[in-house]
Amino acid sequence: MSTVQYLFAGFGGQGILFSGKFLAYKGLMDGKNVSWLPSYGPEMRGGTASCSVIVSDTPVGSPIVSRPDVLIAMNLPSLDKYEDAVVPGGTIYVDSTLIERKVKRTDVKVVYIPATRLASDNKTPTLANMIIMGKVLSEEGQFADEAGVEAALKKVISAKRADMLEVNMNVMRLGHEYKA
């Protein structure tokens, strides 16, 4: 890997910014150069929230991701807005619980995962984002280092929410183990 540009997108409140921050910390802990650019504003009130993350072997010149290698789409408006921006040969992760349509492009890899349903079925309805993160890390061969995943989670989970560490690890394992 030299540089991978990620774009996380979904409704405000789906943990989009948290997922991006987690991935940025995972990259830092793996010795990579990273940038994390959250999108704030009206998105926090139920609109489309997004977060750009760049993980690179070389210094990152700009935090702007306009042509992502990887798109994580947590809702239909996000898929509609960003599908065409993904580079040919890139990957699109789709929460197939909330997005019923299929990706139209044929020049990208698509991973459908019913993250919201899996989260609900496992009594963790607010953690669909981390189920998808488990799948993203799995597909990229980065989940093998569970200690590294846990260390990155410890950086983004606040001290007062420390009880959520194992819950997050468990749902990430769900995503990792999910077979489409």
C-alpha positions as CSV (number, residue, x, y, z in Angstrom):
1,M,0.0,0.0,0.0
2,S,1.3,3.4,-0.8
3,T,-1.8,5.6,-0.3
4,V,-5.4,4.7,0.2
5,Q,-8.1,7.4,0.3
6,Y,-11.3,6.5,2.2
7,L,-14.6,8.3,2.3
8,F,-17.1,7.4,5.0
9,A,-20.7,8.7,4.4
10,G,-24.1,8.3,6.1
11,F,-26.6,10.1,8.2
12,G,-25.5,12.2,11.1
13,G,-25.6,10.0,14.2
14,Q,-24.4,6.8,12.4
15,G,-20.9,7.0,13.8
16,I,-19.3,8.1,10.5
17,L,-16.8,10.5,12.2
18,F,-16.0,7.9,14.9
19,S,-15.3,5.2,12.2
20,G,-13.0,7.6,10.3
21,K,-11.2,8.6,13.5
22,F,-10.7,4.9,14.4
23,L,-9.2,4.2,11.0
24,A,-6.9,7.2,11.2
25,Y,-5.6,6.0,14.6
26,K,-5.2,2.4,13.3
27,G,-3.1,3.9,10.5
28,L,-1.0,5.9,12.9
29,M,-0.4,2.9,15.1
30,D,0.7,1.0,12.0
31,G,3.4,3.6,11.4
32,K,1.6,5.3,8.5
33,N,1.0,8.9,7.7
34,V,-2.6,9.8,8.0
35,S,-5.1,12.6,7.7
36,W,-8.7,12.7,9.1
37,L,-11.1,15.4,7.9
38,P,-14.6,15.3,9.4
39,S,-17.5,17.1,7.8
40,Y,-19.5,19.1,10.3
41,G,-22.5,21.4,9.8
42,P,-26.1,20.7,9.0
43,E,-25.1,17.0,8.4
44,M,-25.2,16.5,12.2
45,R,-28.9,17.1,12.2
46,G,-29.8,14.1,10.1
47,G,-28.4,15.0,6.7
48,T,-25.5,13.3,5.0
49,A,-22.4,13.3,7.1
50,S,-19.0,12.5,5.7
51,C,-15.4,11.9,6.8
52,S,-12.3,11.7,4.7
53,V,-9.3,9.6,5.8
54,I,-6.0,9.1,4.0
55,V,-3.6,6.4,5.0
56,S,-0.2,6.6,3.3
57,D,3.4,5.4,3.4
58,T,4.4,8.9,2.4
59,P,3.5,12.3,3.9
60,V,-0.1,13.4,3.1
61,G,-0.2,16.7,1.2
62,S,-3.9,17.4,1.3
63,P,-6.6,16.0,3.5
64,I,-9.2,16.4,0.8
65,V,-10.6,13.1,-0.7
66,S,-12.4,13.8,-3.9
67,R,-11.7,10.5,-5.7
68,P,-11.8,7.8,-2.9
69,D,-10.3,4.4,-3.3
70,V,-12.7,3.1,-0.7
71,L,-16.3,4.4,-0.1
72,I,-18.2,3.3,3.0
73,A,-21.9,4.2,2.3
74,M,-24.2,3.9,5.2
75,N,-27.3,5.3,3.5
76,L,-28.8,5.7,0.1
77,P,-28.2,9.5,-0.2
78,S,-24.5,8.9,0.4
79,L,-24.3,6.1,-2.2
80,D,-26.2,8.3,-4.7
81,K,-23.8,11.2,-4.0
82,Y,-20.5,9.5,-4.0
83,E,-20.7,6.3,-6.1
84,D,-19.4,8.0,-9.2
85,A,-16.5,9.6,-7.4
86,V,-14.8,6.2,-6.5
87,V,-11.8,5.5,-8.6
88,P,-12.0,2.7,-11.1
89,G,-10.8,-0.5,-9.4
90,G,-11.9,0.9,-6.0
91,T,-14.2,-0.6,-3.4
92,I,-17.6,0.4,-2.2
93,Y,-19.0,-1.0,1.1
94,V,-22.7,-0.8,1.3
95,D,-25.0,-1.2,4.3
96,S,-27.5,-3.4,2.5
97,T,-30.0,-3.1,5.3
98,L,-30.6,0.6,4.6
99,I,-29.6,0.6,0.9
100,E,-31.8,-1.6,-1.3
101,R,-30.4,-0.7,-4.7
102,K,-27.3,-2.2,-6.2
103,V,-24.2,-0.3,-7.1
104,K,-24.6,0.7,-10.8
105,R,-20.9,0.7,-11.6
106,T,-19.1,-2.4,-12.9
107,D,-15.5,-1.1,-12.6
108,V,-15.4,-1.3,-8.8
109,K,-15.5,-4.0,-6.2
110,V,-18.7,-4.0,-4.1
111,V,-19.2,-5.5,-0.7
112,Y,-22.8,-5.6,0.6
113,I,-23.1,-6.2,4.3
114,P,-26.4,-5.8,6.3
115,A,-24.6,-3.9,9.1
116,T,-27.7,-2.2,10.5
117,R,-29.6,-5.6,10.7
118,L,-26.6,-7.3,12.2
119,A,-26.2,-4.6,14.8
120,S,-29.9,-4.8,15.7
121,D,-29.9,-8.6,15.9
122,N,-26.9,-8.4,18.3
123,K,-28.5,-5.8,20.5
124,T,-26.0,-3.1,19.5
125,P,-28.2,-1.0,17.3
126,T,-25.8,2.0,17.3
127,L,-22.7,0.1,16.1
128,A,-23.5,-0.7,12.5
129,N,-20.5,1.5,11.6
130,M,-18.1,-0.7,13.5
131,I,-19.5,-3.8,11.9
132,I,-18.7,-2.3,8.5
133,M,-15.2,-1.3,9.8
134,G,-14.6,-4.9,10.8
135,K,-15.5,-6.0,7.2
136,V,-13.3,-3.2,5.7
137,L,-10.3,-4.3,7.8
138,S,-11.0,-7.9,7.0
139,E,-11.1,-7.3,3.2
140,E,-7.9,-5.3,3.4
141,G,-6.1,-8.0,5.5
142,Q,-5.7,-5.7,8.5
143,F,-7.9,-7.5,11.0
144,A,-5.4,-10.3,11.6
145,D,-3.7,-7.9,14.1
146,E,-6.5,-7.9,16.7
147,A,-4.2,-6.3,19.3
148,G,-3.6,-3.4,16.9
149,V,-7.4,-3.0,16.3
150,E,-8.0,-3.0,20.0
151,A,-5.2,-0.5,20.6
152,A,-6.7,1.9,18.0
153,L,-10.1,1.5,19.6
154,K,-8.7,2.4,23.0
155,K,-7.5,5.7,21.5
156,V,-11.0,6.7,20.2
157,I,-13.2,5.4,23.0
158,S,-13.3,7.9,25.8
159,A,-12.4,6.9,29.3
160,K,-15.9,7.2,30.5
161,R,-17.1,4.8,27.8
162,A,-14.3,2.2,28.4
163,D,-17.0,-0.4,28.9
164,M,-17.7,-0.1,25.1
165,L,-14.2,-1.5,24.2
166,E,-15.2,-5.2,24.2
167,V,-18.6,-4.5,22.7
168,N,-16.9,-2.7,19.8
169,M,-14.3,-5.5,19.4
170,N,-17.2,-8.0,19.3
171,V,-19.2,-6.2,16.6
172,M,-16.0,-5.7,14.5
173,R,-15.5,-9.4,14.7
174,L,-19.0,-9.9,13.4
175,G,-18.1,-7.7,10.4
176,H,-14.8,-9.5,9.9
177,E,-16.5,-12.9,9.9
178,Y,-19.5,-12.0,7.8
179,K,-19.7,-13.9,4.5
180,A,-21.6,-12.1,1.8
